Amino acid sequence: MSRRILLTGTGPLATELATGLRAGGHVVEQVSIVDVDKAAVTKVVADAETTLGAIDTIVHVHQSAQTRTTVVETTTDQWVAMCEDSMAAAFHVTQAAHRVLSASEHGRLVYVVPTIGMAGAFGLAASAAAAESLRALTKSVAKQWGKYGITVNTIAVGPQHVIAGDIGREVAEGVSLAVPAMGGPGDAATDRDGDGMSEIEEVLAGTNPMDPNSYLKVQNISENDGVNIEFVAATNRTYMIQFKEDFDDPTWTKLSEVPASPQVQTVVVKDPLGTGTRFYRLATPRSQ
């Protein structure tokens, strides 16, 4: 199912994510946060909502410092610019996200941060502090917004993807994690488990990006008084089965909707008229 995605952030990683998501059939509006004031950020989100018609997912790419400064040499103004302004941008995006994502069938908020927040990095203390604060924010917001059907996640990527040049590569060599960042080297647009779905697509679908057997798929199709479409539904996810009779027809028709369940369950959807040639697809969340 195509999602309407607001991607906030600039730089090669943000652009690559936007390109990958568009290639996956999603509609993406990429914007930069220049003014971190709450009113300015709220307007950015509202303008994107007008452009997209509605927003199902917001992906916020953390902006890191591109130069090193030791803790002792860091001025207050530098700390504010590299840490507090970055945190304010993410915080105000989060505040603005609640209204638009609550209106979605199953909203997603995803923060993309460098792994320096977990491991630390010489000369990048302010950016590391900001990145780690977003991981803490994720946990708190997720606990508050689950009741609204909003999923909140953080994707940690290798610092070379957000810090340019030699500094990014040097910092990446010094990062040591017990569990590597998603995508191996940290690229959220890659598919490390080799199941055909990128890490960020799996986060959006509610599947496990580290398990090659966990991805959004139809498990089985059988014929018995029509066609039976079987799949495994994750917890708290809505689904939709759609069909079309001409493979080249760009329009899909809704067959059935599946409501969210508090438990993982195997679902069988019957198409009593599926006796001829029909093509089916499974999507999450179900459309409005």
WOURCOR-V336155 format. One line per field, one symbol per residue. ss: DSSP state (H for helix, E for strand, - for the rest). phi: phi as a letter, one per 20 degrees, with the letter a starting at -180 (. if undefined). psi: psi as a letter, one per 20 degrees, with the letter a starting at -180 (. if undefined). A space follows every 50 residues. Layout:
ss=???
phi=???
psi=???
//
This chain:
ss=---EEEEE---HHHHHHHHHHHH---EEEEE------HHHHHHHHHHHHH HH----EEEEE--------------HHHHHHHHHHHHHHHHHHHHHHHHH HH-----EEEEEEE-HHHH-----HHHHHHHHHHHHHHHHHHHHHHHH-- EEEEEEE-HHH---HHHHHHHHHH------------------------HH HHHHH--------------EEEE---EEEEEEE-----EEEEEE------ --EEEEEE------EEEEEEE-------EEEEE-----
phi=.fdededdqcogfffffffffffeneecddcdeedeggfffgfgffffff fenacebcddefedfdcebfgfefeffffffedfffffgffffffffgff fffefbfcccedcffffednbfncfffffffffffffgfffgfedgfemd ecccdedfffecdfmffgfffffeeccfdgfgnmfoefeecfemendfgf ffffendefddfedafbefaccdaloddddbeefflcecbdcbbdcgeff eddfebdcffcfcfbedddddfdeeeecdcbdcbffff
psi=ppqoppopqrrggggggggghhhjjqopopqqogojqghgghhgghhhgg gihrphppooopoqqiqqprghiprghgggghfhhghgggghggghhggh hhiqgnqppppoqqiihhirppjkhghgggghhhhhhggghghhihijkp ppqpppqqhiiioqbhgghgghhipoqhoqqpjeijoiirmhikjiprgh hhghijroijoiioroqphqprpnlbpppprpprqkpqrpprrqiohipi pqppgqqorqqiqpqpppppnijliboqpqqpqprqr.
//
